[in-house]
Amino acid sequence: METLICSYGRSRGLDESDIGDFCQQVMTIALEKLGHLRDSQKFSSWVMAIARNLVSRHYRDKIKQPLSLEVLEEDNGGDPPARDEDPESVLLDAERQRQIDDDVGWLLDEARRLPPRQQSCFTLRFFQDRDLQSIAKTLMISVGTVKSTLATVREKLRKKRDERDAHSSVKGGVS
């Protein structure tokens, strides 16, 4: 049973370093909830359902993790921006970066409000850069379902962005 669970975790894209913990978690939950098993003939299916739920939870929880400043510093090589530029361009760059940071923060907040399947597809595609086939395999859905789910997410986020932009232009006192 353990080999089957570990293979399942690998096939769903879990890191090799997490596989042992994953198998242990599945078996622990199965033991804790053994009293809920109605038909002992379906034990394997029941344990695999626990494994599937843990994988789904793993990917849902991944987008709830905030980006750390350390990761952003690593992307920049840890170096501060060059200061030999003229002050106006430094201010414009700082304003652009602030806008990008605001947009990314807003996007992460909105992504957390998506239903679980949409959240998982969105995270795997845009934060983990996974291809459609890999997402379909991980979530055990068809590639067509992944495509339509991502289209739905893009449309939802586009509408939310437009509403936010319209609200901020009204709030900003556009004359």
C-alpha beads as a LAMMPS data file, in Angstrom:
LAMMPS data file: protein, C-alpha beads

175 atoms
174 bonds

1 atom types
1 bond types

-500.0 500.0 xlo xhi
-500.0 500.0 ylo yhi
-500.0 500.0 zlo zhi

Masses

1 110.0

Atoms # bond

1 1 1 0.000 0.000 0.000
2 1 1 2.840 2.390 0.868
3 1 1 4.432 1.920 -2.570
4 1 1 1.123 2.740 -4.247
5 1 1 0.687 5.902 -2.156
6 1 1 4.261 7.061 -2.823
7 1 1 3.859 6.424 -6.555
8 1 1 0.631 8.391 -6.537
9 1 1 2.330 11.337 -4.800
10 1 1 5.149 11.319 -7.349
11 1 1 2.685 11.143 -10.242
12 1 1 0.915 14.213 -8.872
13 1 1 4.098 16.285 -8.881
14 1 1 5.053 16.257 -5.211
15 1 1 8.731 16.883 -4.511
16 1 1 10.746 13.755 -3.826
17 1 1 11.727 15.247 -0.453
18 1 1 8.021 15.434 0.514
19 1 1 7.014 11.900 -0.541
20 1 1 7.911 10.195 2.760
21 1 1 5.952 12.748 4.772
22 1 1 3.054 12.480 2.335
23 1 1 2.860 8.675 2.714
24 1 1 3.044 8.972 6.478
25 1 1 0.288 11.594 6.535
26 1 1 -1.994 9.435 4.392
27 1 1 -1.504 6.392 6.625
28 1 1 -1.935 8.437 9.814
29 1 1 -5.214 9.900 8.590
30 1 1 -6.373 6.451 7.442
31 1 1 -5.656 5.001 10.898
32 1 1 -7.366 7.902 12.662
33 1 1 -10.480 7.592 10.482
34 1 1 -10.568 3.818 10.168
35 1 1 -13.862 3.773 12.056
36 1 1 -15.446 5.718 9.180
37 1 1 -14.667 3.010 6.605
38 1 1 -17.983 1.404 5.699
39 1 1 -16.837 -1.426 3.430
40 1 1 -13.525 -3.146 4.166
41 1 1 -13.469 -4.384 0.542
42 1 1 -12.917 -0.774 -0.538
43 1 1 -9.994 -0.050 1.789
44 1 1 -7.514 0.680 -1.043
45 1 1 -9.901 3.052 -2.804
46 1 1 -10.658 4.762 0.482
47 1 1 -6.950 5.289 1.274
48 1 1 -6.316 6.596 -2.247
49 1 1 -9.175 9.073 -1.796
50 1 1 -7.382 10.313 1.327
51 1 1 -4.181 10.643 -0.730
52 1 1 -6.035 12.556 -3.476
53 1 1 -7.515 14.940 -0.904
54 1 1 -4.094 15.557 0.654
55 1 1 -2.567 16.383 -2.738
56 1 1 -5.426 18.810 -3.460
57 1 1 -4.962 20.439 -0.061
58 1 1 -1.206 20.672 -0.674
59 1 1 -1.690 22.663 -3.895
60 1 1 -4.454 24.831 -2.411
61 1 1 -2.236 25.703 0.543
62 1 1 0.665 26.589 -1.739
63 1 1 -1.015 29.728 -3.011
64 1 1 -1.794 30.811 0.524
65 1 1 1.927 31.146 1.227
66 1 1 2.952 34.787 0.853
67 1 1 5.954 35.722 -1.232
68 1 1 8.916 36.411 1.005
69 1 1 11.231 39.367 0.661
70 1 1 14.163 36.947 0.590
71 1 1 12.855 35.413 -2.642
72 1 1 12.463 38.853 -4.193
73 1 1 16.003 39.814 -3.120
74 1 1 17.375 36.591 -4.630
75 1 1 15.691 37.464 -7.927
76 1 1 17.483 40.819 -7.810
77 1 1 20.794 39.217 -6.846
78 1 1 20.476 40.845 -3.436
79 1 1 21.899 44.079 -4.825
80 1 1 20.250 47.432 -4.244
81 1 1 19.220 49.340 -7.365
82 1 1 21.873 51.484 -9.008
83 1 1 21.875 55.086 -7.716
84 1 1 23.726 56.786 -10.553
85 1 1 20.476 57.475 -12.391
86 1 1 18.791 60.842 -12.415
87 1 1 16.329 61.351 -9.506
88 1 1 13.270 61.577 -11.764
89 1 1 13.858 58.154 -13.339
90 1 1 14.513 56.631 -9.900
91 1 1 11.165 58.016 -8.700
92 1 1 9.389 56.727 -11.817
93 1 1 10.967 53.284 -11.366
94 1 1 9.928 53.258 -7.711
95 1 1 6.370 54.240 -8.673
96 1 1 6.227 51.505 -11.343
97 1 1 7.537 48.940 -8.849
98 1 1 4.967 50.049 -6.262
99 1 1 2.215 49.627 -8.859
100 1 1 3.486 46.162 -9.783
101 1 1 3.656 45.181 -6.110
102 1 1 0.096 46.442 -5.591
103 1 1 -1.126 44.520 -8.640
104 1 1 0.581 41.283 -7.587
105 1 1 -0.800 41.632 -4.053
106 1 1 -4.289 42.210 -5.409
107 1 1 -3.952 39.231 -7.758
108 1 1 -2.877 36.925 -4.916
109 1 1 -5.790 38.115 -2.758
110 1 1 -8.260 37.458 -5.570
111 1 1 -6.724 34.042 -6.306
112 1 1 -7.284 33.026 -2.681
113 1 1 -11.009 33.704 -3.130
114 1 1 -11.371 31.312 -6.081
115 1 1 -13.078 27.926 -5.655
116 1 1 -10.623 25.061 -4.979
117 1 1 -10.365 23.664 -8.537
118 1 1 -9.913 27.130 -10.047
119 1 1 -7.392 28.004 -7.346
120 1 1 -5.392 24.821 -8.008
121 1 1 -5.372 25.275 -11.796
122 1 1 -4.389 28.936 -11.459
123 1 1 -1.581 28.192 -8.998
124 1 1 -0.145 25.324 -10.989
125 1 1 -0.246 27.250 -14.271
126 1 1 0.861 30.730 -13.282
127 1 1 2.900 30.282 -10.105
128 1 1 4.472 26.888 -10.802
129 1 1 4.609 27.310 -14.586
130 1 1 3.161 23.846 -15.229
131 1 1 1.879 22.843 -18.662
132 1 1 -1.767 21.892 -19.258
133 1 1 -1.092 18.146 -19.412
134 1 1 0.812 18.230 -16.128
135 1 1 -2.012 20.148 -14.433
136 1 1 -4.592 17.701 -15.788
137 1 1 -2.586 14.743 -14.521
138 1 1 -1.998 16.317 -11.109
139 1 1 -5.651 17.223 -10.565
140 1 1 -6.992 14.108 -12.312
141 1 1 -9.107 16.094 -14.755
142 1 1 -9.055 16.377 -18.543
143 1 1 -6.921 18.888 -20.417
144 1 1 -10.153 20.416 -21.744
145 1 1 -11.356 20.969 -18.183
146 1 1 -8.037 22.624 -17.321
147 1 1 -8.368 24.943 -20.346
148 1 1 -11.951 25.920 -19.567
149 1 1 -11.153 26.387 -15.873
150 1 1 -8.229 28.677 -16.689
151 1 1 -10.378 30.632 -19.166
152 1 1 -13.020 31.067 -16.454
153 1 1 -10.372 32.242 -13.963
154 1 1 -8.914 34.736 -16.456
155 1 1 -12.361 36.130 -17.193
156 1 1 -13.235 36.422 -13.486
157 1 1 -9.957 38.176 -12.722
158 1 1 -10.333 40.464 -15.744
159 1 1 -13.809 41.549 -14.561
160 1 1 -12.560 42.059 -11.003
161 1 1 -9.626 44.122 -12.306
162 1 1 -11.920 46.271 -14.422
163 1 1 -14.226 46.827 -11.441
164 1 1 -11.250 47.723 -9.253
165 1 1 -9.862 50.130 -11.864
166 1 1 -13.263 51.763 -12.389
167 1 1 -13.707 52.125 -8.630
168 1 1 -10.240 53.597 -8.131
169 1 1 -10.684 56.126 -10.960
170 1 1 -13.978 57.288 -9.443
171 1 1 -12.479 57.315 -5.956
172 1 1 -9.408 59.196 -7.239
173 1 1 -11.645 62.087 -8.247
174 1 1 -11.334 61.958 -12.013
175 1 1 -12.836 65.178 -13.393

Bonds

1 1 1 2
2 1 2 3
3 1 3 4
4 1 4 5
5 1 5 6
6 1 6 7
7 1 7 8
8 1 8 9
9 1 9 10
10 1 10 11
11 1 11 12
12 1 12 13
13 1 13 14
14 1 14 15
15 1 15 16
16 1 16 17
17 1 17 18
18 1 18 19
19 1 19 20
20 1 20 21
21 1 21 22
22 1 22 23
23 1 23 24
24 1 24 25
25 1 25 26
26 1 26 27
27 1 27 28
28 1 28 29
29 1 29 30
30 1 30 31
31 1 31 32
32 1 32 33
33 1 33 34
34 1 34 35
35 1 35 36
36 1 36 37
37 1 37 38
38 1 38 39
39 1 39 40
40 1 40 41
41 1 41 42
42 1 42 43
43 1 43 44
44 1 44 45
45 1 45 46
46 1 46 47
47 1 47 48
48 1 48 49
49 1 49 50
50 1 50 51
51 1 51 52
52 1 52 53
53 1 53 54
54 1 54 55
55 1 55 56
56 1 56 57
57 1 57 58
58 1 58 59
59 1 59 60
60 1 60 61
61 1 61 62
62 1 62 63
63 1 63 64
64 1 64 65
65 1 65 66
66 1 66 67
67 1 67 68
68 1 68 69
69 1 69 70
70 1 70 71
71 1 71 72
72 1 72 73
73 1 73 74
74 1 74 75
75 1 75 76
76 1 76 77
77 1 77 78
78 1 78 79
79 1 79 80
80 1 80 81
81 1 81 82
82 1 82 83
83 1 83 84
84 1 84 85
85 1 85 86
86 1 86 87
87 1 87 88
88 1 88 89
89 1 89 90
90 1 90 91
91 1 91 92
92 1 92 93
93 1 93 94
94 1 94 95
95 1 95 96
96 1 96 97
97 1 97 98
98 1 98 99
99 1 99 100
100 1 100 101
101 1 101 102
102 1 102 103
103 1 103 104
104 1 104 105
105 1 105 106
106 1 106 107
107 1 107 108
108 1 108 109
109 1 109 110
110 1 110 111
111 1 111 112
112 1 112 113
113 1 113 114
114 1 114 115
115 1 115 116
116 1 116 117
117 1 117 118
118 1 118 119
119 1 119 120
120 1 120 121
121 1 121 122
122 1 122 123
123 1 123 124
124 1 124 125
125 1 125 126
126 1 126 127
127 1 127 128
128 1 128 129
129 1 129 130
130 1 130 131
131 1 131 132
132 1 132 133
133 1 133 134
134 1 134 135
135 1 135 136
136 1 136 137
137 1 137 138
138 1 138 139
139 1 139 140
140 1 140 141
141 1 141 142
142 1 142 143
143 1 143 144
144 1 144 145
145 1 145 146
146 1 146 147
147 1 147 148
148 1 148 149
149 1 149 150
150 1 150 151
151 1 151 152
152 1 152 153
153 1 153 154
154 1 154 155
155 1 155 156
156 1 156 157
157 1 157 158
158 1 158 159
159 1 159 160
160 1 160 161
161 1 161 162
162 1 162 163
163 1 163 164
164 1 164 165
165 1 165 166
166 1 166 167
167 1 167 168
168 1 168 169
169 1 169 170
170 1 170 171
171 1 171 172
172 1 172 173
173 1 173 174
174 1 174 175
